Amino acid sequence: MARQLKVTVLGGGMWGCVLAQHLANKNSKVTIWEFVPQLAESLKKTRRHAQIPGFRLDGAIKVTNDVAVGVKDADVLLFVLPSRALAATAKNIQGLNLKRTAVAVNASKGVEPRTLATMGDILERELPSLRGKVWTLTGPSFAREVARGVPTKLLLGGPTKPITKTLVALFHGGALNVSHWPDRLGVELGGSLKNAIAIGAGILDGLGTGANTKAALLVQGLSEMSRLIRARGGRADTIYGLAGLGDLIATGTSSESRNRGFGEKLGKGLSPKRALAQIPTVVEGIEAAASARELCARLKVKAPLLEAIWRATRGAPAKGVLKALGF
């Protein structure tokens, strides 16, 4: 019988809670560390997340606001944090006594604005003891759908090691079908860049252009994502899998997507500030668009659609996205 793994989920947002419950259902010993004290206390007392109707955390899942308590004796550190909070959290953990055999799985999406490091890069930079032991779990995965048991395929991007099979088995099962992909960099960039393209898809919805135009946007967006991933050192074929094409289709077309929803509001004429105020959770695509623009400049990659989307998030006319598509 396989040993019960102790998993610490860092981040008690929707996806963090859903993954924690999924792992508890699979007989893992799970702790959630949430950095906002009020949210941690609410999760501990009510076992519910306000934005997931009907969802309830198993009573065996421990919830804490103390990071030292959270990571103590953890076999797997599962990072499910807003991208802007990842580096600071990793720095705090570095001074703690982690297990020598501990590994990290990143489920956050984004690129660090100044350094343009991916989330996995940040973890290896801030946690030297975990270098070579970081994987990224990604793919089209709306938390509320997984909470309802909707069948969902994901990729675990990272090195091929003996423990890789154990990590795949840790997540695989129930609503989740998980497989390994060796290009961690590519899946991380795909998971971030598609959020920016999804804003553009939402802009078209707000402008009322229809499915024909959105299809053109998704194709051009995929092409620009592919050029960036290859220029940065990722695999060319990664973009055609779950972390590229799959994630882009879901995020660019679903009403569940906050990035698409934000873009739709821009397309209807709202300012970025007003549009953002109407979205209850983090819109990662705003920072992703800025990072994509900087990546293009540094790597000398032409990406007119990503440029137009970035400009729209800064208040430029939303119709600039149509111009970038050649209309």
Secondary structure, DSSP 8 states (H G I E B T S, - for coil): -----EEEEE--SHHHHHHHHHHHHTT-EEEEE-SSHHHHHHHHHH---TTSTT----TTSEEES-HHHHHTT-SEEEE---HHHHHHHHHHHHTS---TT-EEEE----B-TTT--BHHHHHHHH-GGGTT-EEEEESS--HHHHHTT--EEEEEES---HHHHHHHHHH-BTTEEEEEES-HHHHHHHHHHHHHHHHHHHHHHHHT--HHHHHHHHHHHHHHHHHHHHHHT--GGGGGSIIIIIHHHHHHH-TT-HHHHHHHHHHTT--HHHHHHT-SS--HHHHHHHHHHHHHHHHT---HHHHHHHHHHTT--TTHHHHHTT-
